[in-house]
Amino acid sequence: MKIPSPHGGHEPEVEGMSAQTDLATGALAYLLAGPAGFGLVGFVLDLWWGTVFALPVGVVAGMVASMYVIWLRYGRS
């Protein structure tokens, strides 16, 4: 199968490249969404409680949780 090129014509499809790209973008999405989601929860808790520690704790917890999910999904063979 040939892939259309933005400059006209076609480029050859590299075998297996699409699957690798899907894995990489999935892992990147987890790494971004975990700290963002947990950080948002921490930010709201900081506003609600009037503290300053929940946001950093949420970001770190989100990173740890996202790395754990990546390990569960992609790391085990």
Secondary structure per residue as TSV (DSSP state, phi and psi in degrees):
chain	resnum	aa	ss	phi	psi
A	1	M	-	360.0	137.5
A	2	K	E	-105.5	142.7
A	3	I	E	-99.3	131.1
A	4	P	E	-63.3	136.9
A	5	S	-	-93.1	144.4
A	6	P	T	-66.7	-16.8
A	7	H	T	-98.1	10.6
A	8	G	S	95.6	154.3
A	9	G	S	82.2	-160.1
A	10	H	E	-135.8	152.4
A	11	E	E	-115.5	144.2
A	12	P	E	-69.5	145.3
A	13	E	-	-83.3	132.2
A	14	V	-	-85.6	125.9
A	15	E	T	-64.7	127.5
A	16	G	T	85.4	-9.0
A	17	M	H	-67.6	-37.7
A	18	S	H	-64.1	-41.5
A	19	A	H	-65.3	-39.7
A	20	Q	H	-66.9	-38.8
A	21	T	H	-66.5	-39.5
A	22	D	H	-62.7	-40.8
A	23	L	H	-64.2	-43.2
A	24	A	H	-66.6	-43.1
A	25	T	H	-69.9	-32.1
A	26	G	H	-64.8	-45.6
A	27	A	H	-64.7	-40.9
A	28	L	H	-63.7	-38.6
A	29	A	H	-62.7	-41.6
A	30	Y	H	-63.9	-41.9
A	31	L	H	-66.3	-28.4
A	32	L	H	-87.6	-39.6
A	33	A	H	-73.8	-34.9
A	34	G	H	-60.3	-59.5
A	35	P	H	-64.2	-33.4
A	36	A	H	-67.2	-44.7
A	37	G	H	-67.9	-49.4
A	38	F	H	-69.1	-33.3
A	39	G	H	-65.5	-37.4
A	40	L	H	-64.3	-42.0
A	41	V	H	-62.1	-42.8
A	42	G	H	-63.6	-38.1
A	43	F	H	-63.0	-44.7
A	44	V	H	-64.4	-41.4
A	45	L	H	-64.0	-38.3
A	46	D	H	-61.8	-42.7
A	47	L	H	-64.3	-41.4
A	48	W	H	-69.5	-44.7
A	49	W	H	-86.3	-17.0
A	50	G	T	74.3	33.5
A	51	T	-	-114.5	-178.4
A	52	V	S	-129.0	6.0
A	53	F	S	-100.5	-18.0
A	54	A	H	-71.7	-33.9
A	55	L	H	-62.7	-53.5
A	56	P	H	-62.9	-36.6
A	57	V	H	-64.1	-40.9
A	58	G	H	-64.6	-41.3
A	59	V	H	-64.8	-45.5
A	60	V	H	-65.6	-43.2
A	61	A	H	-63.2	-37.6
A	62	G	H	-65.9	-38.5
A	63	M	H	-67.2	-43.1
A	64	V	H	-63.5	-44.0
A	65	A	H	-64.9	-40.3
A	66	S	H	-68.9	-38.0
A	67	M	H	-65.7	-36.5
A	68	Y	H	-65.6	-42.3
A	69	V	H	-65.7	-40.0
A	70	I	H	-62.5	-42.2
A	71	W	I	-63.5	-42.4
A	72	L	I	-64.2	-41.4
A	73	R	I	-81.7	-42.3
A	74	Y	I	-114.1	-23.0
A	75	G	I	-84.2	-30.5
A	76	R	-	-80.9	137.3
A	77	S	-	-113.4	360.0
